């Protein structure tokens, strides 16, 4: 994370309305998903992985190469501008979403963990906990708010993002002898994550998650770009400005979403399945979006 931000810098934030549109679109998408996903899927750990899988694109890996191949290096301004905003916004929202769903999934009060008990179907309002000295609602609010804030502030990706932004603004830079090892380690992060995801993948769990997996894959590759790309076109974005948005809104799910789901107590198996299936199917869906928009003279 530090390497990506320090490499691409924060100059993309200067591209005004284009960056604002991308950021606001992602934020509104996350809010809507957080509101409506629990109404469709009852398991909150799965909800967290699904919301992250739908909104978080693997833009850094695919965005720049696709635009460079389509329009050439001289038309990379918009594609490069989206890199810092995608890094910071995606990671901050991912931490927020996963913390929200994992924190509410299991509430620990008075030293008791109800995450894996039979209390999931209990109507707490009909139970008189006051007689036992337990104020459920008050404990729930305090645990949730402080726990969520702590998870967000102390998450390594958030810390790395702030360090990267601060480093980019400094007048001095790290010498090559220090920066090169950081770059070398960063270069193996994505391949290593893909190997980890592949190693954890089990076909038998796909059957049990077929509903959630189907919703996430269709949402990521079809529904989100179907809604947001027409809005971008109506705002006047075409050609080299529109192409990066195809990957941002319709590309496969980011590989790092598996690691975050696992670390933050959401459904990591489902997260891995979403990554694998969106990556495989995006070879067809991205081609379809590019072909369609080219045929309509928007690219």
FENPEQUI-V985855 format. One record per run of one state. SS is the DSSP state (@ for helix, = for strand, . for the rest). FROM is the first residue (numbers start at 1). TO is the last residue. If there is no record, write none. Layout:
# FENPEQUI-V985855
ss->SS from->FROM to->TO
ss->SS from->FROM to->TO
This chain:
# FENPEQUI-V985855
ss->. from->1 to->1
ss->@ from->2 to->8
ss->. from->9 to->10
ss->@ from->11 to->14
ss->. from->15 to->15
ss->@ from->16 to->40
ss->. from->41 to->43
ss->@ from->44 to->55
ss->. from->56 to->56
ss->= from->57 to->57
ss->. from->58 to->58
ss->@ from->59 to->71
ss->. from->72 to->72
ss->@ from->73 to->75
ss->. from->76 to->76
ss->@ from->77 to->105
ss->. from->106 to->107
ss->= from->108 to->109
ss->. from->110 to->111
ss->= from->112 to->113
ss->. from->114 to->117
ss->@ from->118 to->121
ss->. from->122 to->123
ss->@ from->124 to->126
ss->. from->127 to->129
ss->@ from->130 to->132
ss->. from->133 to->135
ss->@ from->136 to->154
ss->. from->155 to->155
ss->@ from->156 to->169
ss->. from->170 to->175
ss->@ from->176 to->187
ss->. from->188 to->188
ss->@ from->189 to->200
ss->. from->201 to->202
ss->@ from->203 to->208
ss->. from->209 to->209
ss->@ from->210 to->234
ss->. from->235 to->239
ss->@ from->240 to->250
ss->. from->251 to->252
ss->= from->253 to->253
ss->. from->254 to->255
ss->@ from->256 to->263
ss->. from->264 to->267
ss->@ from->268 to->295
ss->. from->296 to->299
